Amino acid sequence: MRVVFALFDTLNRRSLGCYGGTTVKTPNFDRLSRRSVTFDQHWVGSLPCMPARREIMTGRHNFLHRSWGPLEPFDHAFPEILGQQRGVYCHLAT
């Protein structure tokens, strides 16, 4: 199995056709949405983008750890867990 996790900062879902947006034509996003998993609800516990990305990658609440630095040795990001422990090829694109 292969996993591609795409994270788009400051992209409003109302701009995408796959979420009902009509302002801009987004055929590539719409096609990707039809062929993959699209989430309708998502929340992060911190702002702005950098701490939020760390929460998404590790599943840890940032108020417990330093959120503005690199991942700590005790942090295990989901590509590492899926790849090393489950044999899944992962790639993160931001």
Biopython code that builds the backbone (N, CA, C, O; Angstrom):
import numpy as np
from Bio.PDB.StructureBuilder import StructureBuilder

atoms = [
    (1, "MET", "N", (0.844, -1.172, 0.000)),
    (1, "MET", "CA", (0.000, 0.000, 0.000)),
    (1, "MET", "C", (0.887, 1.233, 0.000)),
    (1, "MET", "O", (1.984, 1.226, 0.559)),
    (2, "ARG", "N", (0.404, 2.281, -0.628)),
    (2, "ARG", "CA", (1.115, 3.556, -0.656)),
    (2, "ARG", "C", (0.201, 4.631, -0.098)),
    (2, "ARG", "O", (-1.007, 4.631, -0.334)),
    (3, "VAL", "N", (0.803, 5.545, 0.647)),
    (3, "VAL", "CA", (0.047, 6.643, 1.244)),
    (3, "VAL", "C", (0.701, 7.953, 0.837)),
    (3, "VAL", "O", (1.904, 8.133, 1.025)),
    (4, "VAL", "N", (-0.073, 8.858, 0.288)),
    (4, "VAL", "CA", (0.383, 10.220, 0.016)),
    (4, "VAL", "C", (-0.498, 11.133, 0.849)),
    (4, "VAL", "O", (-1.717, 11.162, 0.681)),
    (5, "PHE", "N", (0.125, 11.870, 1.739)),
    (5, "PHE", "CA", (-0.605, 12.806, 2.589)),
    (5, "PHE", "C", (-0.286, 14.199, 2.090)),
    (5, "PHE", "O", (0.859, 14.643, 2.182)),
    (6, "ALA", "N", (-1.273, 14.889, 1.566)),
    (6, "ALA", "CA", (-1.070, 16.239, 1.034)),
    (6, "ALA", "C", (-1.691, 17.239, 1.998)),
    (6, "ALA", "O", (-2.862, 17.128, 2.362)),
    (7, "LEU", "N", (-0.900, 18.203, 2.398)),
    (7, "LEU", "CA", (-1.348, 19.230, 3.340)),
    (7, "LEU", "C", (-1.206, 20.579, 2.660)),
    (7, "LEU", "O", (-0.110, 20.955, 2.244)),
    (8, "PHE", "N", (-2.289, 21.298, 2.546)),
    (8, "PHE", "CA", (-2.294, 22.594, 1.868)),
    (8, "PHE", "C", (-2.602, 23.681, 2.885)),
    (8, "PHE", "O", (-3.713, 23.743, 3.411)),
    (9, "ASP", "N", (-1.633, 24.533, 3.166)),
    (9, "ASP", "CA", (-1.842, 25.638, 4.100)),
    (9, "ASP", "C", (-2.709, 26.709, 3.460)),
    (9, "ASP", "O", (-2.581, 27.003, 2.271)),
    (10, "THR", "N", (-3.566, 27.271, 4.241)),
    (10, "THR", "CA", (-4.427, 28.402, 3.879)),
    (10, "THR", "C", (-5.267, 28.153, 2.625)),
    (10, "THR", "O", (-5.608, 29.103, 1.921)),
    (11, "LEU", "N", (-5.596, 26.929, 2.342)),
    (11, "LEU", "CA", (-6.502, 26.617, 1.245)),
    (11, "LEU", "C", (-7.883, 26.401, 1.847)),
    (11, "LEU", "O", (-8.084, 25.478, 2.637)),
    (12, "ASN", "N", (-8.811, 27.234, 1.482)),
    (12, "ASN", "CA", (-10.161, 27.149, 2.013)),
    (12, "ASN", "C", (-10.948, 26.102, 1.236)),
    (12, "ASN", "O", (-10.997, 26.141, 0.007)),
    (13, "ARG", "N", (-11.550, 25.185, 1.939)),
    (13, "ARG", "CA", (-12.291, 24.105, 1.287)),
    (13, "ARG", "C", (-13.438, 24.610, 0.424)),
    (13, "ARG", "O", (-13.837, 23.929, -0.521)),
    (14, "ARG", "N", (-13.979, 25.791, 0.728)),
    (14, "ARG", "CA", (-15.076, 26.348, -0.070)),
    (14, "ARG", "C", (-14.619, 26.744, -1.473)),
    (14, "ARG", "O", (-15.443, 27.055, -2.333)),
    (15, "SER", "N", (-13.301, 26.730, -1.701)),
    (15, "SER", "CA", (-12.765, 27.037, -3.032)),
    (15, "SER", "C", (-12.674, 25.805, -3.921)),
    (15, "SER", "O", (-12.406, 25.932, -5.116)),
    (16, "LEU", "N", (-12.889, 24.629, -3.373)),
    (16, "LEU", "CA", (-12.705, 23.386, -4.120)),
    (16, "LEU", "C", (-14.040, 22.812, -4.583)),
    (16, "LEU", "O", (-15.008, 22.768, -3.824)),
    (17, "GLY", "N", (-14.077, 22.378, -5.830)),
    (17, "GLY", "CA", (-15.291, 21.787, -6.376)),
    (17, "GLY", "C", (-15.740, 20.545, -5.626)),
    (17, "GLY", "O", (-16.942, 20.308, -5.497)),
    (18, "CYS", "N", (-14.800, 19.745, -5.127)),
    (18, "CYS", "CA", (-15.169, 18.513, -4.417)),
    (18, "CYS", "C", (-15.902, 18.801, -3.108)),
    (18, "CYS", "O", (-16.525, 17.904, -2.540)),
    (19, "TYR", "N", (-15.832, 20.039, -2.624)),
    (19, "TYR", "CA", (-16.582, 20.446, -1.433)),
    (19, "TYR", "C", (-17.736, 21.377, -1.788)),
    (19, "TYR", "O", (-18.300, 22.027, -0.908)),
    (20, "GLY", "N", (-18.090, 21.447, -3.064)),
    (20, "GLY", "CA", (-19.221, 22.257, -3.482)),
    (20, "GLY", "C", (-18.878, 23.660, -3.943)),
    (20, "GLY", "O", (-19.782, 24.426, -4.277)),
    (21, "GLY", "N", (-17.608, 24.022, -3.974)),
    (21, "GLY", "CA", (-17.206, 25.352, -4.413)),
    (21, "GLY", "C", (-17.408, 25.534, -5.909)),
    (21, "GLY", "O", (-17.194, 24.605, -6.687)),
    (22, "THR", "N", (-17.819, 26.729, -6.308)),
    (22, "THR", "CA", (-18.055, 27.006, -7.729)),
    (22, "THR", "C", (-17.277, 28.221, -8.229)),
    (22, "THR", "O", (-17.324, 28.529, -9.420)),
    (23, "THR", "N", (-16.568, 28.912, -7.348)),
    (23, "THR", "CA", (-15.856, 30.129, -7.734)),
    (23, "THR", "C", (-14.705, 29.834, -8.687)),
    (23, "THR", "O", (-14.502, 30.551, -9.667)),
    (24, "VAL", "N", (-13.958, 28.782, -8.398)),
    (24, "VAL", "CA", (-12.780, 28.414, -9.185)),
    (24, "VAL", "C", (-12.957, 26.973, -9.657)),
    (24, "VAL", "O", (-13.455, 26.133, -8.908)),
    (25, "LYS", "N", (-12.562, 26.687, -10.867)),
    (25, "LYS", "CA", (-12.600, 25.306, -11.365)),
    (25, "LYS", "C", (-11.369, 24.571, -10.843)),
    (25, "LYS", "O", (-10.241, 25.031, -11.021)),
    (26, "THR", "N", (-11.593, 23.430, -10.200)),
    (26, "THR", "CA", (-10.493, 22.653, -9.610)),
    (26, "THR", "C", (-10.581, 21.191, -10.068)),
    (26, "THR", "O", (-10.799, 20.306, -9.241)),
    (27, "PRO", "N", (-10.419, 20.927, -11.358)),
    (27, "PRO", "CA", (-10.605, 19.560, -11.854)),
    (27, "PRO", "C", (-9.608, 18.556, -11.278)),
    (27, "PRO", "O", (-9.966, 17.397, -11.064)),
    (28, "ASN", "N", (-8.378, 18.968, -11.024)),
    (28, "ASN", "CA", (-7.391, 18.026, -10.488)),
    (28, "ASN", "C", (-7.701, 17.657, -9.042)),
    (28, "ASN", "O", (-7.603, 16.489, -8.665)),
    (29, "PHE", "N", (-8.072, 18.639, -8.235)),
    (29, "PHE", "CA", (-8.479, 18.337, -6.858)),
    (29, "PHE", "C", (-9.735, 17.467, -6.854)),
    (29, "PHE", "O", (-9.840, 16.529, -6.063)),
    (30, "ASP", "N", (-10.674, 17.773, -7.725)),
    (30, "ASP", "CA", (-11.917, 17.005, -7.782)),
    (30, "ASP", "C", (-11.644, 15.549, -8.153)),
    (30, "ASP", "O", (-12.222, 14.637, -7.563)),
    (31, "ARG", "N", (-10.766, 15.333, -9.125)),
    (31, "ARG", "CA", (-10.413, 13.971, -9.535)),
    (31, "ARG", "C", (-9.695, 13.238, -8.402)),
    (31, "ARG", "O", (-9.986, 12.073, -8.130)),
    (32, "LEU", "N", (-8.762, 13.917, -7.744)),
    (32, "LEU", "CA", (-8.066, 13.309, -6.607)),
    (32, "LEU", "C", (-9.059, 12.938, -5.512)),
    (32, "LEU", "O", (-8.949, 11.873, -4.905)),
    (33, "SER", "N", (-10.019, 13.807, -5.262)),
    (33, "SER", "CA", (-11.028, 13.542, -4.240)),
    (33, "SER", "C", (-11.866, 12.310, -4.581)),
    (33, "SER", "O", (-12.177, 11.510, -3.698)),
    (34, "ARG", "N", (-12.228, 12.154, -5.835)),
    (34, "ARG", "CA", (-13.028, 10.994, -6.247)),
    (34, "ARG", "C", (-12.253, 9.691, -6.104)),
    (34, "ARG", "O", (-12.847, 8.643, -5.851)),
    (35, "ARG", "N", (-10.942, 9.746, -6.262)),
    (35, "ARG", "CA", (-10.115, 8.531, -6.251)),
    (35, "ARG", "C", (-9.482, 8.234, -4.898)),
    (35, "ARG", "O", (-8.745, 7.257, -4.764)),
    (36, "SER", "N", (-9.753, 9.048, -3.912)),
    (36, "SER", "CA", (-9.082, 8.858, -2.624)),
    (36, "SER", "C", (-10.046, 9.141, -1.480)),
    (36, "SER", "O", (-11.260, 9.193, -1.676)),
    (37, "VAL", "N", (-9.504, 9.319, -0.306)),
    (37, "VAL", "CA", (-10.297, 9.625, 0.885)),
    (37, "VAL", "C", (-10.314, 11.131, 1.075)),
    (37, "VAL", "O", (-9.267, 11.779, 1.063)),
    (38, "THR", "N", (-11.496, 11.680, 1.247)),
    (38, "THR", "CA", (-11.653, 13.107, 1.498)),
    (38, "THR", "C", (-12.320, 13.270, 2.853)),
    (38, "THR", "O", (-13.368, 12.679, 3.113)),
    (39, "PHE", "N", (-11.717, 14.062, 3.702)),
    (39, "PHE", "CA", (-12.250, 14.258, 5.045)),
    (39, "PHE", "C", (-13.157, 15.479, 5.081)),
    (39, "PHE", "O", (-12.849, 16.513, 4.488)),
    (40, "ASP", "N", (-14.265, 15.351, 5.773)),
    (40, "ASP", "CA", (-15.222, 16.446, 5.886)),
    (40, "ASP", "C", (-15.036, 17.272, 7.150)),
    (40, "ASP", "O", (-15.445, 18.433, 7.188)),
    (41, "GLN", "N", (-14.435, 16.706, 8.173)),
    (41, "GLN", "CA", (-14.238, 17.424, 9.426)),
    (41, "GLN", "C", (-12.819, 17.180, 9.928)),
    (41, "GLN", "O", (-12.329, 16.051, 9.923)),
    (42, "HIS", "N", (-12.174, 18.252, 10.357)),
    (42, "HIS", "CA", (-10.821, 18.134, 10.902)),
    (42, "HIS", "C", (-10.563, 19.327, 11.807)),
    (42, "HIS", "O", (-10.863, 20.463, 11.441)),
    (43, "TRP", "N", (-10.017, 19.080, 12.969)),
    (43, "TRP", "CA", (-9.674, 20.141, 13.908)),
    (43, "TRP", "C", (-8.253, 19.928, 14.398)),
    (43, "TRP", "O", (-7.802, 18.793, 14.553)),
    (44, "VAL", "N", (-7.567, 21.001, 14.635)),
    (44, "VAL", "CA", (-6.263, 20.941, 15.290)),
    (44, "VAL", "C", (-6.351, 21.763, 16.564)),
    (44, "VAL", "O", (-7.183, 22.662, 16.685)),
    (45, "GLY", "N", (-5.492, 21.445, 17.501)),
    (45, "GLY", "CA", (-5.544, 22.110, 18.794)),
    (45, "GLY", "C", (-4.673, 23.335, 18.897)),
    (45, "GLY", "O", (-4.580, 23.927, 19.973)),
    (46, "SER", "N", (-4.031, 23.740, 17.817)),
    (46, "SER", "CA", (-3.133, 24.887, 17.923)),
    (46, "SER", "C", (-3.082, 25.658, 16.608)),
    (46, "SER", "O", (-3.397, 25.136, 15.539)),
    (47, "LEU", "N", (-2.684, 26.887, 16.726)),
    (47, "LEU", "CA", (-2.455, 27.788, 15.601)),
    (47, "LEU", "C", (-1.114, 28.458, 15.842)),
    (47, "LEU", "O", (-0.695, 28.496, 17.000)),
    (48, "PRO", "N", (-0.436, 28.965, 14.905)),
    (48, "PRO", "CA", (-0.670, 28.984, 13.468)),
    (48, "PRO", "C", (-0.212, 27.694, 12.815)),
    (48, "PRO", "O", (-0.277, 26.626, 13.425)),
    (49, "CYS", "N", (0.252, 27.790, 11.577)),
    (49, "CYS", "CA", (0.484, 26.602, 10.748)),
    (49, "CYS", "C", (1.543, 25.645, 11.285)),
    (49, "CYS", "O", (1.313, 24.436, 11.315)),
    (50, "MET", "N", (2.689, 26.153, 11.706)),
    (50, "MET", "CA", (3.779, 25.247, 12.093)),
    (50, "MET", "C", (3.400, 24.352, 13.275)),
    (50, "MET", "O", (3.580, 23.138, 13.178)),
    (51, "PRO", "N", (2.890, 24.884, 14.372)),
    (51, "PRO", "CA", (2.467, 23.989, 15.452)),
    (51, "PRO", "C", (1.333, 23.051, 15.029)),
    (51, "PRO", "O", (1.285, 21.902, 15.468)),
    (52, "ALA", "N", (0.434, 23.529, 14.190)),
    (52, "ALA", "CA", (-0.666, 22.677, 13.729)),
    (52, "ALA", "C", (-0.137, 21.512, 12.894)),
    (52, "ALA", "O", (-0.609, 20.385, 13.041)),
    (53, "ARG", "N", (0.838, 21.770, 12.022)),
    (53, "ARG", "CA", (1.426, 20.684, 11.220)),
    (53, "ARG", "C", (2.088, 19.649, 12.117)),
    (53, "ARG", "O", (1.997, 18.450, 11.852)),
    (54, "ARG", "N", (2.748, 20.098, 13.171)),
    (54, "ARG", "CA", (3.389, 19.156, 14.093)),
    (54, "ARG", "C", (2.342, 18.270, 14.764)),
    (54, "ARG", "O", (2.555, 17.068, 14.917)),
    (55, "GLU", "N", (1.225, 18.850, 15.160)),
    (55, "GLU", "CA", (0.153, 18.052, 15.757)),
    (55, "GLU", "C", (-0.383, 17.025, 14.769)),
    (55, "GLU", "O", (-0.611, 15.871, 15.132)),
    (56, "ILE", "N", (-0.584, 17.438, 13.527)),
    (56, "ILE", "CA", (-1.100, 16.521, 12.513)),
    (56, "ILE", "C", (-0.121, 15.376, 12.283)),
    (56, "ILE", "O", (-0.534, 14.223, 12.162)),
    (57, "MET", "N", (1.168, 15.685, 12.222)),
    (57, "MET", "CA", (2.185, 14.670, 11.938)),
    (57, "MET", "C", (2.379, 13.673, 13.074)),
    (57, "MET", "O", (2.621, 12.492, 12.823)),
    (58, "THR", "N", (2.276, 14.134, 14.323)),
    (58, "THR", "CA", (2.612, 13.275, 15.454)),
    (58, "THR", "C", (1.415, 12.817, 16.271)),
    (58, "THR", "O", (1.508, 11.827, 16.997)),
    (59, "GLY", "N", (0.294, 13.517, 16.166)),
    (59, "GLY", "CA", (-0.856, 13.186, 16.996)),
    (59, "GLY", "C", (-0.712, 13.639, 18.432)),
    (59, "GLY", "O", (-1.513, 13.251, 19.282)),
    (60, "ARG", "N", (0.296, 14.454, 18.723)),
    (60, "ARG", "CA", (0.517, 14.958, 20.087)),
    (60, "ARG", "C", (-0.014, 16.379, 20.215)),
    (60, "ARG", "O", (0.062, 17.174, 19.278)),
    (61, "HIS", "N", (-0.552, 16.684, 21.394)),
    (61, "HIS", "CA", (-0.984, 18.051, 21.676)),
    (61, "HIS", "C", (0.242, 18.922, 21.909)),
    (61, "HIS", "O", (1.118, 18.559, 22.695)),
    (62, "ASN", "N", (0.315, 20.051, 21.244)),
    (62, "ASN", "CA", (1.494, 20.909, 21.335)),
    (62, "ASN", "C", (1.679, 21.571, 22.682)),
    (62, "ASN", "O", (2.800, 21.939, 23.033)),
    (63, "PHE", "N", (0.622, 21.733, 23.442)),
    (63, "PHE", "CA", (0.805, 22.381, 24.728)),
    (63, "PHE", "C", (1.655, 21.538, 25.669)),
    (63, "PHE", "O", (2.127, 22.041, 26.688)),
    (64, "LEU", "N", (1.856, 20.265, 25.344)),
    (64, "LEU", "CA", (2.705, 19.403, 26.163)),
    (64, "LEU", "C", (4.176, 19.485, 25.777)),
    (64, "LEU", "O", (5.045, 19.107, 26.563)),
    (65, "HIS", "N", (4.462, 19.976, 24.578)),
    (65, "HIS", "CA", (5.825, 19.931, 24.050)),
    (65, "HIS", "C", (6.170, 21.237, 23.349)),
    (65, "HIS", "O", (5.299, 22.066, 23.089)),
    (66, "ARG", "N", (7.427, 21.405, 23.053)),
    (66, "ARG", "CA", (7.888, 22.570, 22.300)),
    (66, "ARG", "C", (7.362, 22.462, 20.870)),
    (66, "ARG", "O", (7.675, 21.507, 20.159)),
    (67, "SER", "N", (6.574, 23.430, 20.457)),
    (67, "SER", "CA", (5.901, 23.277, 19.168)),
    (67, "SER", "C", (6.583, 24.002, 18.015)),
    (67, "SER", "O", (6.216, 23.785, 16.860)),
    (68, "TRP", "N", (7.554, 24.848, 18.291)),
    (68, "TRP", "CA", (8.158, 25.635, 17.219)),
    (68, "TRP", "C", (9.486, 25.078, 16.738)),
    (68, "TRP", "O", (10.108, 25.676, 15.860)),
    (69, "GLY", "N", (9.934, 23.986, 17.266)),
    (69, "GLY", "CA", (11.209, 23.424, 16.858)),
    (69, "GLY", "C", (11.026, 22.181, 16.010)),
    (69, "GLY", "O", (9.906, 21.828, 15.642)),
    (70, "PRO", "N", (12.132, 21.520, 15.702)),
    (70, "PRO", "CA", (12.041, 20.283, 14.930)),
    (70, "PRO", "C", (11.410, 19.177, 15.774)),
    (70, "PRO", "O", (11.264, 19.316, 16.989)),
    (71, "LEU", "N", (11.042, 18.094, 15.124)),
    (71, "LEU", "CA", (10.504, 16.961, 15.866)),
    (71, "LEU", "C", (11.549, 16.465, 16.853)),
    (71, "LEU", "O", (12.740, 16.421, 16.546)),
    (72, "GLU", "N", (11.093, 16.098, 18.025)),
    (72, "GLU", "CA", (11.980, 15.590, 19.070)),
    (72, "GLU", "C", (12.261, 14.106, 18.836)),
    (72, "GLU", "O", (11.527, 13.442, 18.104)),
    (73, "PRO", "N", (13.328, 13.581, 19.461)),
    (73, "PRO", "CA", (13.616, 12.147, 19.298)),
    (73, "PRO", "C", (12.466, 11.246, 19.752)),
    (73, "PRO", "O", (12.307, 10.139, 19.239)),
    (74, "PHE", "N", (11.668, 11.713, 20.710)),
    (74, "PHE", "CA", (10.552, 10.898, 21.197)),
    (74, "PHE", "C", (9.298, 11.041, 20.331)),
    (74, "PHE", "O", (8.329, 10.308, 20.523)),
    (75, "ASP", "N", (9.312, 11.977, 19.385)),
    (75, "ASP", "CA", (8.181, 12.135, 18.474)),
    (75, "ASP", "C", (8.258, 11.081, 17.377)),
    (75, "ASP", "O", (9.310, 10.881, 16.770)),
    (76, "HIS", "N", (7.173, 10.430, 17.136)),
    (76, "HIS", "CA", (7.096, 9.460, 16.044)),
    (76, "HIS", "C", (5.992, 9.917, 15.105)),
    (76, "HIS", "O", (4.812, 9.877, 15.452)),
    (77, "ALA", "N", (6.382, 10.349, 13.919)),
    (77, "ALA", "CA", (5.416, 10.837, 12.945)),
    (77, "ALA", "C", (4.751, 9.660, 12.235)),
    (77, "ALA", "O", (5.312, 8.568, 12.152)),
    (78, "PHE", "N", (3.545, 9.905, 11.727)),
    (78, "PHE", "CA", (2.794, 8.798, 11.132)),
    (78, "PHE", "C", (3.497, 8.123, 9.957)),
    (78, "PHE", "O", (3.332, 6.912, 9.810)),
    (79, "PRO", "N", (4.281, 8.818, 9.095)),
    (79, "PRO", "CA", (4.984, 8.073, 8.039)),
    (79, "PRO", "C", (5.997, 7.078, 8.611)),
    (79, "PRO", "O", (6.176, 5.986, 8.072)),
    (80, "GLU", "N", (6.650, 7.459, 9.694)),
    (80, "GLU", "CA", (7.611, 6.557, 10.336)),
    (80, "GLU", "C", (6.897, 5.332, 10.903)),
    (80, "GLU", "O", (7.356, 4.204, 10.723)),
    (81, "ILE", "N", (5.796, 5.547, 11.576)),
    (81, "ILE", "CA", (5.063, 4.440, 12.192)),
    (81, "ILE", "C", (4.491, 3.512, 11.128)),
    (81, "ILE", "O", (4.631, 2.293, 11.227)),
    (82, "LEU", "N", (3.853, 4.076, 10.119)),
    (82, "LEU", "CA", (3.282, 3.237, 9.061)),
    (82, "LEU", "C", (4.366, 2.545, 8.248)),
    (82, "LEU", "O", (4.223, 1.376, 7.889)),
    (83, "GLY", "N", (5.451, 3.261, 7.954)),
    (83, "GLY", "CA", (6.497, 2.707, 7.110)),
    (83, "GLY", "C", (7.317, 1.626, 7.779)),
    (83, "GLY", "O", (7.496, 0.545, 7.218)),
    (84, "GLN", "N", (7.816, 1.902, 8.969)),
    (84, "GLN", "CA", (8.712, 0.956, 9.632)),
    (84, "GLN", "C", (7.960, -0.200, 10.274)),
    (84, "GLN", "O", (8.442, -1.332, 10.270)),
    (85, "GLN", "N", (6.797, 0.072, 10.818)),
    (85, "GLN", "CA", (6.099, -0.965, 11.563)),
    (85, "GLN", "C", (5.074, -1.729, 10.732)),
    (85, "GLN", "O", (4.713, -2.855, 11.077)),
    (86, "ARG", "N", (4.603, -1.128, 9.641)),
    (86, "ARG", "CA", (3.532, -1.757, 8.880)),
    (86, "ARG", "C", (3.890, -1.985, 7.406)),
    (86, "ARG", "O", (3.087, -2.548, 6.662)),
    (87, "GLY", "N", (5.073, -1.561, 6.977)),
    (87, "GLY", "CA", (5.498, -1.785, 5.604)),
    (87, "GLY", "C", (4.776, -0.953, 4.559)),
    (87, "GLY", "O", (4.684, -1.358, 3.400)),
    (88, "VAL", "N", (4.262, 0.204, 4.956)),
    (88, "VAL", "CA", (3.533, 1.083, 4.039)),
    (88, "VAL", "C", (4.477, 2.184, 3.575)),
    (88, "VAL", "O", (5.142, 2.814, 4.397)),
    (89, "TYR", "N", (4.543, 2.422, 2.262)),
    (89, "TYR", "CA", (5.352, 3.521, 1.743)),
    (89, "TYR", "C", (4.572, 4.811, 1.909)),
    (89, "TYR", "O", (3.435, 4.917, 1.451)),
    (90, "CYS", "N", (5.178, 5.792, 2.562)),
    (90, "CYS", "CA", (4.508, 7.068, 2.824)),
    (90, "CYS", "C", (5.341, 8.217, 2.280)),
    (90, "CYS", "O", (6.571, 8.170, 2.260)),
    (91, "HIS", "N", (4.639, 9.242, 1.845)),
    (91, "HIS", "CA", (5.302, 10.466, 1.412)),
    (91, "HIS", "C", (4.443, 11.635, 1.838)),
    (91, "HIS", "O", (3.226, 11.623, 1.655)),
    (92, "LEU", "N", (5.076, 12.642, 2.407)),
    (92, "LEU", "CA", (4.366, 13.833, 2.854)),
    (92, "LEU", "C", (4.675, 14.975, 1.913)),
    (92, "LEU", "O", (5.841, 15.257, 1.637)),
    (93, "ALA", "N", (3.651, 15.633, 1.420)),
    (93, "ALA", "CA", (3.814, 16.811, 0.570)),
    (93, "ALA", "C", (3.101, 17.971, 1.229)),
    (93, "ALA", "O", (1.914, 17.881, 1.543)),
    (94, "THR", "N", (3.828, 19.071, 1.442)),
    (94, "THR", "CA", (3.188, 20.253, 2.026)),
    (94, "THR", "C", (3.362, 21.425, 1.095)),
    (94, "THR", "O", (2.896, 22.525, 1.394)),
]
sb = StructureBuilder()
sb.init_structure("model")
sb.init_model(0)
sb.init_chain("A")
sb.init_seg("    ")
for serial, (resi, resn, name, xyz) in enumerate(atoms, 1):
    if name == "N":
        sb.init_residue(resn, " ", resi, " ")
    sb.init_atom(name, np.array(xyz, "f"), 0.0, 1.0, " ", f" {name:<3s}", serial, name[0])
structure = sb.get_structure()
